[in-house]
Amino acid sequence: MALNEPMAESLSHSDSSKKRGAGLLLVSFSLQGLHPRILLLLRSATSGHPFTWGLPGGNLDEADDAGDHGRSSSSSLSVSFAAALRETKEEIGAVPPSAATELANGTALARGGMVTHRGKRLQKKYVVFAVKCDDEETSKWTPTLNDEHTAFGWFDAADVAQAANNGTEIQGRRLHPVVTALFVQHKPLDLLRVEVEQRETVAV
């Protein structure tokens, strides 16, 4: 699958974004592809946007920005992907095995990145990479949270989308602005649903 060129192009280092970040959208699917669930992390009191449900990931650092200067759009996407992996490992340790496979074999990167824009001047850019997880694995998997987070949960994707579009809470907590922007500006599960449906068709 080719990179999503419009998304990749918007990742060019020459843009005016003042703050850039990247993270992972880990989505758990049942064998039938029904009721997908999303991993969200509850941010601690000392983190930015405290007590909100967010994605694993973080800001690109100076080394990322320096290495990204002058790169092509596809190379820039790879820089964001590497940052997303690094930040996710710092925040939750090892991902579920099926997700680790997608990250290692390039499947998640090949889907392209979903670019979100935030801030009064839309100057904050955050790239999200979708990753599929097996439902049976996630029920047995526990992340190793760092001090940026205090809890985790797998939430029904429909509930997350509803909270993002309506500005409501999940379990008494608001969504991190990146999660809200992702579901307002994109349909992040569409591509994964197509892949799951195709897998089921082949299996039959």
FIBA-829269 format. One record per residue (C-alpha): x, y, z; residue in three letters; residue number from 0. Coordinates in steps of 0.1 Angstrom, whole numbers, plus 2048, in hexadecimal, padded with zeros to 3 digits. Example, Ala and Ser with C-alpha at 12.3 -4.5 7.8 and 13.67 -1.06 7.14 Angstrom:
<<87B; 7D3; 84E>; "ALA"; 0>
<<889; 7F5; 847>; "SER"; 1>
***
This chain:
<<800; 800; 800>; "MET"; 0>
<<80E; 822; 7F6>; "ALA"; 1>
<<812; 83E; 80E>; "LEU"; 2>
<<7F6; 856; 811>; "ASN"; 3>
<<806; 872; 7FC>; "GLU"; 4>
<<7F0; 88F; 806>; "PRO"; 5>
<<7F6; 887; 82B>; "MET"; 6>
<<81B; 882; 825>; "ALA"; 7>
<<81F; 8A2; 812>; "GLU"; 8>
<<811; 8B6; 82F>; "SER"; 9>
<<82C; 8A9; 845>; "LEU"; 10>
<<847; 8BC; 832>; "SER"; 11>
<<860; 8CD; 849>; "HIS"; 12>
<<85B; 8ED; 835>; "SER"; 13>
<<838; 8F3; 845>; "ASP"; 14>
<<831; 90C; 85F>; "SER"; 15>
<<828; 8F4; 87C>; "SER"; 16>
<<837; 901; 89D>; "LYS"; 17>
<<831; 8E0; 8AF>; "LYS"; 18>
<<832; 8BD; 8A1>; "ARG"; 19>
<<82A; 89C; 8B1>; "GLY"; 20>
<<822; 878; 8A8>; "ALA"; 21>
<<810; 85B; 8B8>; "GLY"; 22>
<<7FF; 83A; 8B2>; "LEU"; 23>
<<7DA; 831; 8B0>; "LEU"; 24>
<<7D9; 80D; 8BD>; "LEU"; 25>
<<7B8; 7FD; 8B2>; "VAL"; 26>
<<7AD; 7DB; 8BF>; "SER"; 27>
<<797; 7C7; 8A7>; "PHE"; 28>
<<784; 7A7; 8AE>; "SER"; 29>
<<787; 78B; 896>; "LEU"; 30>
<<767; 796; 885>; "GLN"; 31>
<<773; 7BA; 883>; "GLY"; 32>
<<756; 7C6; 89A>; "LEU"; 33>
<<757; 7E0; 8B5>; "HIS"; 34>
<<77B; 7ED; 8B1>; "PRO"; 35>
<<78A; 7FB; 8D1>; "ARG"; 36>
<<7A5; 816; 8D5>; "ILE"; 37>
<<7C1; 818; 8EE>; "LEU"; 38>
<<7C0; 838; 902>; "LEU"; 39>
<<7D7; 843; 91E>; "LEU"; 40>
<<7CC; 85A; 93B>; "LEU"; 41>
<<7E5; 876; 93E>; "ARG"; 42>
<<7F3; 87E; 961>; "SER"; 43>
<<7F0; 89E; 974>; "ALA"; 44>
<<813; 8A9; 96A>; "THR"; 45>
<<80E; 8A3; 945>; "SER"; 46>
<<802; 8BB; 92A>; "GLY"; 47>
<<7DC; 8BA; 928>; "HIS"; 48>
<<7DA; 8A8; 94A>; "PRO"; 49>
<<7BE; 88F; 951>; "PHE"; 50>
<<7B5; 88A; 92D>; "THR"; 51>
<<7B4; 86A; 918>; "TRP"; 52>
<<7CF; 86B; 8FD>; "GLY"; 53>
<<7E2; 856; 8E5>; "LEU"; 54>
<<805; 847; 8EB>; "PRO"; 55>
<<81E; 85F; 8DA>; "GLY"; 56>
<<82E; 881; 8DF>; "GLY"; 57>
<<840; 89E; 8D0>; "ASN"; 58>
<<85C; 89C; 8B7>; "LEU"; 59>
<<87C; 8A7; 8C7>; "ASP"; 60>
<<898; 8BD; 8B9>; "GLU"; 61>
<<8AB; 89F; 8AB>; "ALA"; 62>
<<88C; 895; 898>; "ASP"; 63>
<<888; 8B8; 88A>; "ASP"; 64>
<<8AC; 8BB; 880>; "ALA"; 65>
<<8AC; 899; 86F>; "GLY"; 66>
<<88C; 8A2; 85D>; "ASP"; 67>
<<898; 8C2; 84D>; "HIS"; 68>
<<898; 8C1; 827>; "GLY"; 69>
<<889; 89E; 826>; "ARG"; 70>
<<86F; 893; 80D>; "SER"; 71>
<<84B; 88F; 819>; "SER"; 72>
<<84E; 869; 81B>; "SER"; 73>
<<86E; 86B; 82E>; "SER"; 74>
<<85E; 885; 845>; "SER"; 75>
<<842; 86C; 84C>; "LEU"; 76>
<<85D; 853; 856>; "SER"; 77>
<<86C; 86B; 86F>; "VAL"; 78>
<<84A; 870; 87F>; "SER"; 79>
<<844; 84B; 880>; "PHE"; 80>
<<865; 845; 891>; "ALA"; 81>
<<85C; 860; 8AB>; "ALA"; 82>
<<83A; 850; 8B1>; "ALA"; 83>
<<84B; 82E; 8B8>; "LEU"; 84>
<<865; 83E; 8CF>; "ARG"; 85>
<<84B; 851; 8E3>; "GLU"; 86>
<<833; 834; 8E5>; "THR"; 87>
<<84E; 81D; 8F3>; "LYS"; 88>
<<857; 837; 90D>; "GLU"; 89>
<<832; 83A; 918>; "GLU"; 90>
<<825; 816; 917>; "ILE"; 91>
<<843; 7FF; 911>; "GLY"; 92>
<<83C; 7E3; 8F9>; "ALA"; 93>
<<81D; 7E3; 8E4>; "VAL"; 94>
<<808; 7C4; 8DF>; "PRO"; 95>
<<819; 7AA; 8C8>; "PRO"; 96>
<<802; 7AE; 8AA>; "SER"; 97>
<<808; 7D4; 8AC>; "ALA"; 98>
<<82D; 7CF; 8AE>; "ALA"; 99>
<<82C; 7BA; 88F>; "THR"; 100>
<<81A; 7D5; 87C>; "GLU"; 101>
<<833; 7EF; 888>; "LEU"; 102>
<<851; 7DA; 87F>; "ALA"; 103>
<<847; 7CE; 85C>; "ASN"; 104>
<<83D; 7F1; 850>; "GLY"; 105>
<<817; 7EB; 84E>; "THR"; 106>
<<80F; 808; 865>; "ALA"; 107>
<<826; 820; 853>; "LEU"; 108>
<<819; 816; 831>; "ALA"; 109>
<<7F6; 821; 83B>; "ARG"; 110>
<<803; 844; 83D>; "GLY"; 111>
<<7FE; 85D; 85A>; "GLY"; 112>
<<7DF; 870; 863>; "MET"; 113>
<<7E9; 894; 868>; "VAL"; 114>
<<7D6; 8A8; 882>; "THR"; 115>
<<7D7; 8CE; 887>; "HIS"; 116>
<<7D1; 8E0; 8A7>; "ARG"; 117>
<<7D6; 902; 8B6>; "GLY"; 118>
<<7C7; 924; 8AF>; "LYS"; 119>
<<7DC; 926; 88F>; "ARG"; 120>
<<7DC; 901; 889>; "LEU"; 121>
<<801; 903; 890>; "GLN"; 122>
<<802; 8E2; 8A4>; "LYS"; 123>
<<806; 8C3; 88E>; "LYS"; 124>
<<803; 8A0; 89B>; "TYR"; 125>
<<806; 881; 885>; "VAL"; 126>
<<7F4; 861; 88F>; "VAL"; 127>
<<7FB; 83E; 881>; "PHE"; 128>
<<7E0; 824; 884>; "ALA"; 129>
<<7EA; 801; 890>; "VAL"; 130>
<<7D5; 7E2; 892>; "LYS"; 131>
<<7D5; 7CB; 8B1>; "CYS"; 132>
<<7C6; 7A9; 8B7>; "ASP"; 133>
<<7A9; 7AB; 8D0>; "ASP"; 134>
<<7B4; 78B; 8E2>; "GLU"; 135>
<<7D7; 79A; 8E8>; "GLU"; 136>
<<7CB; 7BB; 8F6>; "THR"; 137>
<<7B6; 7AA; 911>; "SER"; 138>
<<7D6; 79A; 91F>; "LYS"; 139>
<<7ED; 7B8; 918>; "TRP"; 140>
<<7F7; 7D2; 932>; "THR"; 141>
<<80C; 7F1; 929>; "PRO"; 142>
<<829; 7FD; 93F>; "THR"; 143>
<<81E; 821; 944>; "LEU"; 144>
<<837; 83C; 94B>; "ASN"; 145>
<<831; 85A; 962>; "ASP"; 146>
<<81E; 86D; 946>; "GLU"; 147>
<<800; 856; 94A>; "HIS"; 148>
<<7EC; 846; 967>; "THR"; 149>
<<7D4; 82F; 955>; "ALA"; 150>
<<7CB; 81F; 934>; "PHE"; 151>
<<7AC; 810; 924>; "GLY"; 152>
<<79F; 802; 903>; "TRP"; 153>
<<781; 816; 8FA>; "PHE"; 154>
<<766; 80F; 8E0>; "ASP"; 155>
<<76F; 823; 8C1>; "ALA"; 156>
<<74C; 82F; 8BC>; "ALA"; 157>
<<74B; 83E; 8DF>; "ASP"; 158>
<<76C; 850; 8D9>; "VAL"; 159>
<<760; 85E; 8B8>; "ALA"; 160>
<<740; 86A; 8C9>; "GLN"; 161>
<<753; 87A; 8E5>; "ALA"; 162>
<<76B; 88B; 8CD>; "ALA"; 163>
<<74F; 89A; 8B7>; "ASN"; 164>
<<738; 8A4; 8D4>; "ASN"; 165>
<<752; 8B0; 8ED>; "GLY"; 166>
<<746; 897; 907>; "THR"; 167>
<<75A; 882; 920>; "GLU"; 168>
<<764; 85E; 923>; "ILE"; 169>
<<764; 850; 946>; "GLN"; 170>
<<762; 873; 954>; "GLY"; 171>
<<780; 880; 940>; "ARG"; 172>
<<784; 894; 921>; "ARG"; 173>
<<797; 88A; 902>; "LEU"; 174>
<<7BA; 898; 8FB>; "HIS"; 175>
<<7B8; 8B2; 8DF>; "PRO"; 176>
<<7CB; 89B; 8C8>; "VAL"; 177>
<<7B1; 87F; 8CB>; "VAL"; 178>
<<795; 898; 8C5>; "THR"; 179>
<<7A6; 8A7; 8A7>; "ALA"; 180>
<<7AD; 884; 899>; "LEU"; 181>
<<788; 87A; 899>; "PHE"; 182>
<<77B; 89C; 88E>; "VAL"; 183>
<<793; 8A0; 871>; "GLN"; 184>
<<796; 87C; 866>; "HIS"; 185>
<<784; 85A; 865>; "LYS"; 186>
<<7A1; 847; 875>; "PRO"; 187>
<<792; 824; 874>; "LEU"; 188>
<<786; 823; 851>; "ASP"; 189>
<<7A5; 815; 842>; "LEU"; 190>
<<7A9; 7FB; 85D>; "LEU"; 191>
<<785; 7F0; 859>; "ARG"; 192>
<<78B; 7EA; 834>; "VAL"; 193>
<<7AA; 7D5; 83C>; "GLU"; 194>
<<797; 7C0; 855>; "VAL"; 195>
<<779; 7BB; 83D>; "GLU"; 196>
<<791; 7B0; 822>; "GLN"; 197>
<<7A2; 797; 83A>; "ARG"; 198>
<<780; 788; 843>; "GLU"; 199>
<<777; 785; 81F>; "THR"; 200>
<<797; 772; 816>; "VAL"; 201>
<<792; 75C; 835>; "ALA"; 202>
<<76F; 752; 829>; "VAL"; 203>
***
